[in-house]
Amino acid sequence: MSMNKTADNALAYIDSFLTAEEIAASDLRVALIGELIRAREERGITQKQLEEMSGIAQPVIARVERGTTSPSIATVSKLLAPLGKKLVIAPL
């Protein structure tokens, strides 16, 4: 069994215990973290440099990027601004 197939099976198993709302929230969180990391890396900015630019401590940035903490909207906004990004609410 390929690694992707194994991962897909694991995700399907986990998803069977979650509500549609929980899955949507998780997907949003993963997308947000992914965009944050991508934007930082595309600009060649280290977490330490982002700390200096955003005022958010590097250990907090690391926890956000690992997904081990749920940052507030204010924290996310402070991290995105120096990366030339902002949160936007758009119609589905």
C-alpha positions in Angstrom: 0.0 0.0 0.0 1.4 3.4 -1.0 2.1 6.0 1.6 -0.6 8.3 0.1 -3.1 5.5 0.2 -2.2 4.8 3.9 -2.5 8.5 4.7 -5.8 8.7 2.8 -7.2 5.7 4.8 -6.1 7.2 8.1 -7.7 10.6 7.2 -11.0 8.8 6.2 -11.0 6.9 9.5 -10.4 10.1 11.5 -13.0 12.0 9.4 -15.6 9.3 10.3 -15.6 10.6 13.9 -15.8 14.3 13.0 -18.8 16.5 12.0 -18.8 18.3 8.7 -18.2 21.6 10.6 -15.2 20.1 12.4 -13.8 18.9 9.1 -14.3 22.3 7.5 -12.7 24.1 10.5 -9.7 21.7 10.3 -9.4 22.2 6.5 -9.4 26.0 7.0 -6.8 25.8 9.7 -4.5 23.6 7.5 -4.9 26.0 4.5 -4.2 29.1 6.7 -1.1 27.5 8.2 0.1 26.3 4.8 -0.3 29.8 3.3 1.5 31.4 6.2 4.5 29.0 5.8 4.5 29.4 2.0 4.4 33.2 2.1 7.2 33.3 4.7 9.4 30.8 2.8 8.7 32.5 -0.6 10.1 35.8 0.9 13.1 34.0 2.4 12.1 35.2 5.9 13.0 33.1 8.9 10.7 32.7 11.9 13.1 35.0 13.9 12.8 37.7 11.2 9.1 37.4 11.2 9.2 37.8 14.9 11.0 41.1 14.5 8.6 42.2 11.7 5.3 41.2 13.4 6.0 41.4 17.2 4.9 37.8 17.6 7.5 35.7 19.5 9.4 33.1 17.4 8.3 30.2 19.6 4.7 31.2 19.1 5.3 31.3 15.3 6.8 27.9 15.5 3.8 26.5 17.4 1.4 28.1 14.8 3.3 26.6 11.9 3.4 23.2 13.6 -0.3 23.4 14.2 0.1 22.9 18.0 -1.7 26.1 18.9 -4.8 27.9 17.7 -3.8 31.5 17.1 -6.3 34.3 17.5 -7.4 36.3 14.5 -5.2 39.2 15.8 -2.1 37.0 15.9 -2.8 35.7 12.4 -3.3 39.2 11.1 0.0 40.3 12.7 1.8 37.4 11.1 0.3 37.9 7.7 0.7 41.7 7.4 4.5 41.7 7.0 4.2 38.9 4.5 1.9 41.1 2.3 -1.2 39.0 3.2 -4.5 39.6 5.0 -7.5 37.6 6.1 -10.5 38.1 3.8 -14.0 36.9 4.2 -15.4 35.8 0.9 -18.7 34.3 -0.2 -18.7 30.5 -0.7 
